[in-house]
Amino acid sequence: MARKAKQNIEDVALEEQKSGKIQWFLFAIVIPVIFSILVTIIVMTYYGVNVFEKTKEISDKISMPVFQTDEKQKEKTTTDYNQKIVDLQAEIKDKEAEIQSLESIIDSRDKNLQKIEAEKEQLQKEINEFKQTQTTSDVETKEIVKTYETMSAKKAAPIITQMSDDDAIQILANLKPATLAKVLEQMDPEDAARLTKKLQSQS
């Protein structure tokens, strides 16, 4: 029983101690602060200052820089992105112009190559035609020479002297040496000398 009574006394003492601390906190800190705020409000109101509006202004000033900073940051980021897009679009246009220029150069080269190829084919065709003509001419010359070989020198000499010197030389150059000697013997000495000289210069 005595123990229980003692415990009750201790509990009451603890409660009183706790309530004493709360009271001290209220009287030493909370009440003076509230009193100071009230006095400040009364004084400011007396001097014509609207405390609530002033409080709102101060609050706005504190919060505004944060919001302004965010807005400015967003605006700056948007401007940077827009500028980057403009720069990239300009770069794309430059690349497209460069591609068109290169394509134009390639087309021009292709046309030049086609022209050169056509000229080459034309030249080759002309060479083939010339070779064919030359071959035909050689065949014809051989046939003519064979004819003069079978003729007598007396008949061949006057005919050859009536030809142009080039045609005469072409025939004489292809005659056998023995036949050539006989034909030249039957010619006028001046014709024989002239044609002999040309034959020597050709050989």
Long-range contacts (C-beta under 8 A, 24 or more apart in sequence): 141-170, 141-171, 141-174, 142-174, 144-171, 145-171, 145-174, 145-175, 148-175, 148-179, 148-183, 149-175, 149-176, 149-179, 153-179, 153-182, 153-183, 153-185, 153-186, 154-186, 156-183, 156-186, 157-183, 157-184, 157-185, 157-186, 157-187, 158-186, 160-187, 160-195, 161-187, 161-188, 161-191, 165-194, 165-195, 165-198, 168-195, 169-195, 169-198, 169-199, 169-202, 172-199, 173-199, 173-202, 173-203
